[in-house]
């Protein structure tokens, strides 16, 4: 008997398969050859649809995946219509209404539809604040009916909280989640439980490494496909091949007990996490399709003994460093192409440094705020190796207070602004030697401190926190900082 995947209500009017079919490998298939024939590709998707795998996940950079899915959508206009999720991953820069509309319209055009079921937004560097502008503009397009539901991808807990507290109606966050990469079990899952957001887990099989094929096998010396290159980095970050084999051995024992595959156990473990609405299993169209095996996921459940055995195996590995999404933004870069430093450094920064007037040995950063002209100050000033950052509040645009009422979210936004100013002057968070925090409510101390610690826990600059009578408007936090660069640190012109 064929078991069809159960369904999950993700949002009003959006019911999905708990196993989503991921199309990222379309880009890998096409990287050294022509695009797949769209109709043939749609035929492969049709087979998934008929087997009950009705939800497909893709992105603007997954080769011709959107076009192929558009051909499938064209075949199904009624009740049997599949759910198609895509992502928009623009490079940092001004996110005007025109830029955002054009990015969304391109997704609509490639899919050949008037409404995207779930549009997921990715942003490369939170130091560039235009990500929040983009989400507000996308929300307007959702209200126009061009998007059914809005999600993000690879957001850490702090920035997901910031977006939610600033009024963005997010329903999901797509993140790496597996028995090797367990970062999502931490603050992100807690936030999802608090705010009603669901996780869509990808990388649940670590590019195929979490399978019977690799049990007891030697560590590969060479890897050909992008997906395995990426997830081998996760295995290395989690302590290496020996710890990975320990996890495989535990999962294999459980698989034999339930008469399922090791891959079933790995996927089921992620699916049973409370924050997870669905897991994304990749498909190499026309090459490797595992529909029958994936359907077995719903023939068993992990019991307490299974979970205890897995937890013991996890203790033989190391936690993957950082929070969800950090692999795209900071070392260690756990991506297929490895170190993204050059890619990130080539992106448009939020601000640029300029010579300070009347002082040839100094540079400064201006953000364009009206108050900089009215009050006569700059965001940050570098004189020699010393950088002084002005008191900074969570302001977007001319004067709008970001995330009013949420001191932790405001702190996250403020620290991003400070880091952006430091970056323009050739510094990083590691160069910060002092921060001063002014707050209006002592009940916010713990939340603010945790947000500060997310950035500075390993750096530990000198710090002063003061409760003041009040700040202007809806601001609950103001922070200033000082940085000291090592001798010979270059200025950025």
N, C-alpha and C positions, 0 to 999 in steps of 0.2 A: 504494500500500500504506500502510495506517495504521500508524504507529509508536506503540506504547503506551509511556508513561513507564517507565523502569526503576525497580526498587524498591531500597530501602535498609533494612537492619536497624538500627533506632534503639535498641532494647533487646530483651531476651529476650521473645519473644512479640509484638513490635511491629515489623512490617515496613510501611514507608510508601512512597508514591509520592515520587520525588525532586522532583516539582512538586506543591506543596500548593496547594489552592484557598483563597484568603483571602476571608473574608466580611465584612471591615470596611466595605465599601461598602453593606451592608444598612442600616446606620445612616444613611448619607448619603441613600439612597433614601427612607427613612421620615421624615426630619427635618421635612419640611413637609407630610406627608400621613399616611394611615393605614398600619398595619402591612401588610406583604405577606401574602397568603393563604398559610398554612403549607403546604397541600398543593400549591399551584402552585409555591411556592418549592422544595419537595422534588422536584417534577418537573424543575425546572432542575438541581438537584444530581444527579438520576438520570442526566441526560445526561452529566455529567462522569464519574460512576461508570462508565457503560457505555463511555466512551472511555478508561478506564484511569486517570483522575485520581481516585484512591480516598481521598485524604486531605484533610480539610477543617479549616481553622483559623478560630477565632472567639474571642470574649471575652464577658464578662458585660455589656459596654456596647455591643456591636455590634447594637443594635436587637433584632429578633426572630430573629437568626441561630441561637441555640441552639435555639429552638422549631422552626424550619424543619429544622434538622439532626436534631432528635429525631424528626420525622415520617419522615425518610429512614431513620433507624436502625430505626424500627418496621417498615419494609418488608423489612429484611434481617437475618435472625437467624443465617444460616449462614455458609458460607465466603465469600460475596460481601459480607460486612459491611464497610462503610467504616470508616476510622479517623477519629475525631472528636477534635480537640484544642480545648481552650478555656482561658480565662484567668480568674483571679480577681484583681481589682485593688482591694482595699479601701483606704479612707483610713486614714492612721496613727491608731492608738489601741491600747488593750490587746487583745492577741490571745490570749484565753483559749481553752481547749478548746471551750467552748460557742460562742464567736464563730466560730472556724475551722470547726467542724463545720456550723454553720448556713450559712456561705458556700459550703462544698463541697456541702452537701445541696441548696442552691438550684440549683447547676449540674446535679446529678444529676436533679433534678425537671424542669428545663426541657428537658433532653436526653431525659428518659424512659428512663434507663438505670440499671443498678445499679453500673456501673463506668466511669469516665472513662479513655479511652485515654492521654491526656497532659494533666495539669493543670499550667498554667504560671502562676507567681506573679509579680505586679508589685508594687513598693513605691515610693511617691512620694518619701520622704525617709529616707535611711539614718541621719540624726541621731536618728530615733525607733527605738530598738533592738528594738521588738516584731516587726520583720520576721523576726528569727531565731527568736523564739518561734513565729510563725506557721508557719515552715517545719518546725520540729520537730513541731508538732501535725499538719500535713499529712502528714508522714512516718508518723505513727501511723495516720492514716486509710488511707494506702497499704498499710500492713501489715495492716489489716483487710480489704483487698480492694476498697475503694471507688475506688481509683486504680491504674491499671496502671503508670504511669511519671510521674515528677515532673520538671518543668523550671521555668525562670524566664524572664522576659522583660525586656529592657532593663537587664540587670545589667552593670556595668563589670567589668573583670578583677579589681580588688581585692576587690570584694564577692562575686563568684563564687568566688574563692579562699577567702575567709573562710567562706562557706557550706559548701564542700566540706571544708575543714579542720575544721569543727565537726561533721562526720559526716552532712550532708544528702546523700542519694543522688541527686543531680541528674544527668540525662543530656543536657540540652539547655539552650541559652540562645537565645531568639529576639531578634534585633537587626536594626536597620537596616543594610543592606549593599548597596552598589551601586558602579558605576564613579565616581559622584560622592562618595558617602559610604564612604570606605575605612578608617574607624577600626578596624574589626574585624580588619584585617590585622596590627595591632600586638600589644600584650601579650595581648589576648583570645585570638587564635589560638594564641599560644605556650602559654598556660595550657591551652587545650583539648587541644593535642597532648600535654601533660604529664599531664593528668588524665583523658583519655578522654571529655571532654564534646564534643558536637557542636553546631554552630550551625545555626539555622534562619533564613535571611535573608529579611527583608521589605523593601519599598521598592526592590526590584531594578530596577524601571522608573521610579522617582521619580514615582509617580503617573501614569505614562503619558508623561512628558516624554522619557524615553529611548526614543524611537520615531521612525520615518520621518516621522511627521506634523509634528514640530517641527524637522526639519533645514532650516536656512537661513531659518527664520521669525523674524519680529521678536519681541522680548520682549513678552509679554502685559501689557497695562495693567490688566486686570481678570480675576479668576479666580472661577469660580462654585462649584466643588465643593471639599469639605474636603480631599480627598486632594491635589489640585494646589496648594491654598493651603499645605499643609504642605511639600511637596517643592520648591516654588519658594523657600522659605526655605533649604532645603539648597543649592540652586543659588547663591543669593546668598552664603551662608556660604562656598561653595567658590570664590569669586572672581568670580561674576557670569555674565552671559549669554554674553559672548564666549568665556570659557574653556569653558563648557558646550558651545557650538557646535563648538569644536575637538574635544572628545570625541565629539560626534555625527558629525562628519566622518570621524574615524578608524574609528568603529564602522560607519558606512555603507560605507566602502571594504571592510572585512572582510566585511560582509554580502553585498555584490555578489560578492566572490570565492567565497563558499561558497553562493551562491544561496539565502540565507535573509533574514529580516527584521533590521532594526537591533535590534529588541527581542530577537530570538533571541540576538544577539551579547552584548547587555547582560546577559541572564539567564545565558547560558552562562559568561561571565566569572566571575560570582559562584559558580556551581555547581562550577566547576573548582578553587575554593580548597580546600585540604586539610581545613580544619576544618568545611566546610559539608556537612551531611547532606541538606538540601533547601532549595529556594527557594519562597517563597510569592508566588503571582501572584494579584492581586485579580480578582474577577468582579463585574460589575453584573448581577445575576440578571434575565434577561428583556430586558436592554438591550445588553450588550456581553460576548460570550463568544468567546474566542480559542483554543479547544481545538485546532483544526487547526494553527494557527500555533505554538502551544506544543509540539505534538508534534514539530515540526521541530528542536527543540533537540537531539534525539538523533541527528540525521542528519549531524552534523559535530563537529569539535573544533577548538579554537584552537591554531595552531602557533606556533613561536617567533617568526616574522615578525609574526604577528598581535599577540602579546603585547608585542613591542618597539614596534609602532606605537601600541598603547594606552598603554603606559608613557610614551611621548613626549608623547602628548596629556594625560596626567595631570599632567605637569610644568608644563603651562600653567594648571593650576588650583591652588587653595590647599587644604591639608588642612582638613577640617571640624574645628573646635576641640573639644578634650576627648576623653573616652572614650565608649564606647557607653552610651546611656541618659542622658547628661548633658543632652540636649535637653529632657528632662522635669523636670530638677531645678535647672538654673542657666542663666544667660544664656550665649550667645544661645539663647532658647527656640525651637527649631525644630519647632513644632507647628502644627496647623491654626489654632488660636485665638491663636497668638502668645505674648505674655508671660504666663507662668503665675505671676508673683510674687504676685498677689492670691490666686489659688487656693491656693498653697502656704502663704502667710502665714495663711490662714484655717483651716488644718488644725491638729489638736491637736498641741501641742508635747510633747516627752518630759518636760519639767519646766517649772515656773513659779517665778518669783522671789518671794521673800517678804521682809518687813522683817527686818533683822538685830536680834536682841534686844540691848538695852542700847546701841544705837548708831543714832540716828535718821537719820543721813546715809548709811547703808549698806544694801545688800540682799544676799541670798545665795540659793543654790540648794541644796536638799536633794533627794536621789534616793530616800530611803526605805530606804537600806541600814541594816542593824542596826549596822554598825560606826560609822556617823555618830553614833549615840546612845552606843555603848559608849566610843568614843574622844573624842567631843565635837568633831566637825569638820563642815564643809560641803564640798560638791563644789566650789563656787566662791563667791567673795566679791567684791562690787563696792563700792568706797569712792570716791566722786567719779567720776573718769574712769578709774580703775585697777581692773582685774579680775585676781584671783589664783585660779588653778585648782589644786586639790590634786593630789598625785600620783595618777594614775589607772591602773588595771589593767583587763584585759579580763575583767570579771565580768558574768555574766548571772544574773538571779534573785538569790537570797540570797548564794550563794558559788561558783557553778560557773565555773571558768575556761573561757573561750571558746577554741576552736581550740588545745588544748594541743599543743605541739610545733611550732607554726608561728608564728614571731616576727613575720613580715610581716602575717599575718592578724590577730594580736593588736594590732599597731600600728594597723591600719585601724580596728578596733573601738574602740580607745582614743581615737583622734582624732575619731571620730564622737561619742563621749561628751563629749569636751571641746568640740566645736563646738555640741553641744546645750546644754551649760551656758552657753556664751557667748551663744547665741541668746536664752536666757531672760533674760539680763542686757543685751540690746540690742546685742550685738557680733557680729562675724563673724570668719572666719579672717583677713581683711585687717587686723583690729585687733591681731592677735597680734604682740608684739614680742620675745618670748623663749620658747623651749621647752627643757626639760631632759629627757634621756632616760637611763634607767638600764636596763642590759641584763645578762644573766647569761652570755652566750656571745659572744665576739668574732667567731665565725664567722657570726653573724647580722647583723653591722654593715651589710653591703650591702643585704640585704633590708629591714631596718628603715629604712635611709636612703632607699631608693626609696619605701617606703610613706609616709614623712614628706614626701618631695619631691612626691608626687602631690598633696598638699594645699597645700604651701608653696613650690613651686618659683618661683612668680611673686612671692611675698611676701617670702621670705627673712628671717625673724626671726633674731635672735641665737639660737645653739643650742649646747648642751653635751651630749655623749654620754659616759657613764661606764660601764665594765664593773665590776659589783659582784660580791661573793662569792655572792649568792643573793637571790632574792625568794621570797615565801611561795607554797607549793603549786606549781602548774603554770604560774605566770606567768613569762614570759621577758622581759617589757618592762614598765616603768612610766614614765609621762610626766607632767610638770607643765608648766603654761603661764602666761604673763602677757600681758595685753592692755592697751592704752592707747587709749581712745577720744578722738576729736577733741573740741574744746570744743563744748559745747552738745548732745552726744549725749544723747538722751532715755533715761531709765530705763524699763524695762517693768514695769508694776505687776502 
